[in-house]
Amino acid sequence: MTITLIIIALFLAINFGRIYFQNAQVPQLGVNNGQLAPISKKPNNVSTQTEDAEKKVPTLPFKATHEATMNAIKAAVAGYGGGKIQQETNDYLYVVFTTSLMKYHDDVEFWLDTENKEVHFRSSSRAGYSDMGLNRKRWEALAELYRAQ
């Protein structure tokens, strides 16, 4: 019985350590040649630029101006809560959202494609395998908040 408990405790400690390590790794993100970073094969991410139908989300249309578009995105992020802006340029916003219970970090990017007048989006969990649909739900909530601006 004692050996079984030790094995279970060791298994849990290793898994928590692995998740903690994954959560602390900041990925290489940004826009390169009009593309956000590709998403992984794991089911814990969504993007407007993927070919995987299960992970694809639609782009958002520009507001009246470029500035109004960026302001609406930042207002949506603030309204959603739990996010911290990590990087902001004229046409790019990178936000890290931290989940309330487990403190997992999710990397969210917005890229304003001025040529096509649309906003591209990428949301990906750093740790674990499945996000139980959180990144898609986040996109849906942010899209609704954006449209309300």
C-alpha positions in Angstrom: 0.0 0.0 0.0 2.8 2.5 0.9 4.6 1.8 -2.4 1.4 2.4 -4.3 0.9 5.7 -2.6 4.5 6.7 -3.3 4.2 5.8 -7.0 1.0 7.8 -7.3 2.5 10.8 -5.5 5.6 10.5 -7.8 3.4 10.3 -10.9 1.4 13.4 -9.8 4.6 15.4 -8.9 6.1 14.6 -12.3 2.9 15.6 -14.2 2.5 18.8 -12.2 6.2 19.6 -12.8 5.8 19.0 -16.6 2.8 21.3 -16.7 4.5 23.9 -14.7 7.5 23.8 -17.0 5.3 24.0 -20.1 3.4 26.9 -18.6 6.6 28.9 -18.0 7.8 28.5 -21.6 7.1 31.7 -23.6 6.6 30.7 -27.3 8.1 32.6 -30.3 5.1 34.5 -31.6 4.4 37.5 -33.8 3.6 38.1 -37.5 5.9 36.8 -40.2 5.0 37.5 -43.8 1.4 38.1 -43.0 1.0 34.9 -40.9 0.7 34.4 -37.2 2.6 31.4 -35.8 1.2 28.1 -36.8 -0.8 26.2 -34.1 0.1 22.8 -32.8 -1.7 19.5 -33.6 -3.0 19.5 -30.0 -6.7 20.4 -29.6 -5.9 23.3 -27.2 -5.8 26.1 -29.8 -7.7 28.0 -32.5 -6.7 30.4 -35.3 -8.1 32.3 -38.2 -5.2 31.2 -40.3 -5.3 27.4 -39.9 -6.5 24.9 -42.5 -7.9 22.6 -39.8 -11.6 23.1 -39.8 -12.0 22.1 -36.2 -9.6 24.8 -35.1 -10.5 27.6 -37.5 -12.3 30.7 -36.4 -13.5 33.5 -38.6 -11.7 36.8 -38.9 -13.2 40.0 -37.5 -14.0 42.9 -39.8 -12.3 46.3 -39.3 -14.1 49.1 -37.6 -14.3 52.5 -39.3 -10.6 53.2 -38.8 -7.4 51.3 -38.0 -7.3 53.1 -34.6 -10.9 52.3 -33.8 -10.2 48.6 -34.6 -7.3 48.4 -32.2 -9.2 50.3 -29.5 -12.1 47.9 -29.9 -9.8 44.9 -29.6 -8.2 46.3 -26.4 -11.7 47.1 -25.0 -12.8 43.6 -25.7 -9.7 42.2 -24.0 -10.3 44.4 -20.9 -14.0 43.5 -20.9 -13.2 39.8 -21.0 -10.7 40.1 -18.1 -7.8 38.0 -16.9 -5.5 39.2 -19.7 -2.2 41.2 -19.6 -0.9 42.9 -22.7 2.6 41.7 -23.4 3.3 43.5 -26.7 1.6 46.1 -28.8 2.4 47.7 -32.1 0.3 49.6 -34.6 -1.1 46.4 -36.1 -0.4 43.7 -33.5 -1.5 42.9 -30.0 -0.2 40.0 -27.9 -2.0 39.2 -24.6 -1.4 36.5 -22.1 -4.5 35.2 -20.3 -4.2 33.4 -17.0 -6.9 30.9 -16.1 -8.4 31.5 -12.7 -8.2 28.0 -11.1 -5.0 26.4 -12.4 -3.2 29.6 -13.4 -2.4 28.2 -16.9 -1.2 30.7 -19.4 -2.8 31.1 -22.8 -1.2 33.1 -25.5 -3.6 35.3 -27.6 -2.6 37.3 -30.7 -4.5 39.8 -32.8 -3.1 41.0 -36.1 -4.7 43.8 -38.0 -4.5 42.9 -41.7 -4.8 46.4 -43.2 -4.7 45.1 -46.8 -7.8 42.9 -46.3 -9.4 45.0 -43.6 -9.8 42.1 -41.2 -8.4 41.0 -37.8 -6.7 37.7 -37.5 -6.7 35.8 -34.2 -4.7 33.1 -32.6 -5.2 31.6 -29.1 -3.2 28.7 -27.8 -2.7 27.1 -24.4 0.9 26.7 -23.3 0.4 23.7 -21.0 -1.4 20.4 -21.3 -3.1 18.7 -24.2 -6.8 19.7 -24.1 -8.3 23.0 -23.1 -11.9 21.6 -23.0 -12.8 24.3 -25.6 -11.6 27.3 -23.6 -9.7 28.9 -26.5 -12.7 28.7 -28.8 -15.0 30.0 -26.1 -12.6 32.9 -25.4 -12.6 33.8 -29.1 -16.4 33.7 -29.2 -16.6 36.0 -26.1 -13.9 38.4 -27.4 -15.6 38.5 -30.8 -18.9 39.4 -29.2 -17.3 42.1 -27.1 -15.5 43.4 -30.1 -18.7 43.6 -32.2 -20.4 45.5 -29.3 -17.8 48.4 -29.5 
